[in-house]
Amino acid sequence: MTTAPSAGMTRRSAAYLATHPRVRLALILSAPLTWLALVYVVALALLLVTALWTVDGFTGQISPTWTLDNLRTVVTGALYRTVTLRTVGVALLVTVIDVVIALPIAFYMAKVASPRAQRLLVIAVLMPLWASYLVKAYAWRSVLSQDGLLNWLVAPVGLQGPGYGLPATVITLSYLWLPYVILPIYAGLEKVPNSLLEASADLGAPPWRTLSSVVLPLALPAIIAGTIFSFSLSLGDYITVTIVGGTSQMLGNLVYTNVGAANNLPLAAAIALVPIVIIFGYLALVRRTGALDNL
């Protein structure tokens, strides 16, 4: 049975929370934010600490001896600079391809298609996400192989598919991350009032002018939000390049190699910091555009 003092305290607490919405919101978010801090912030801190350790050359065991050698190797090594530039180049190319493909699809979904067609198109965009990542990557490996579907289609006109390598990696990653780019752009374009498009047309602006001067400026935060997904996911990927990349290497491959075959976890941690620093820099660059509000 609840005593009078405890009941009064409960009523006072409820009254206080009812009149202080910020305190109520802080209490609601405290558990997930604590979990987020433990999983991400602490994990990143441990990653940085591991990058400052060494590996004993005789025993192969990790030694908690502090050193900057791993970071210095990653920053000054020609191999790591080359792979970093290659990884960033692939991520940027995938992002550009996805935006070019996603824009007309998202615009049609948001402004042209009927409500029924919109629902069907959203389902069509989401359907690839129901399949396993590995299934889709190996499907593209089959398509791009020497005896695959692509070579069979272009052989009659004397052409040949790209085979395995960086072009195959770009194609596969562009396919994998395209839904993540379409959906934010579609959500952003839905917020663009149709009255603005009608006013632009009434004032005599051609469609390309309406698109460049009205639609794109308003949809820019949503477009940048989509690029965050494609750029960051491509930057950290290592499975696709392993499946269809041939002998090509990206940063994820170097991390995987040093964790597994080389058994050099500190160097792997130092390499893993490179894409983390790049994506944090990218997020800081686009923060003022309002793109993060569209995620």
Secondary structure, 3 states (H helix, E strand, C coil): CCCHHHHHHHHHHHHHHHHCHHHHHHHHHHHHHHHHHHHHHHHHHHHHHHHCCEECCCCCCEECCCCCHHHHHHHHCHHHHHHHHHHHHHHHHHHHHHHHHHHHHHHHHHHHCCHHHHHHHHHHHHHHHHCCHHHHHHHHHHHHCCCCHHHHHHHHHCCCCCCCCHHHHHHHHHHHHHHHHHHHHHHHHHCCCHHHHHHHHHCCCCHHHHHHHHHHHHHHHHHHHHHHHHHHHHHHCCHHHHHHCCCCCCHHHHHHHHHCCCCCHHHHHHHHHHHHHHHHHHHHHHHHHCHHHHC
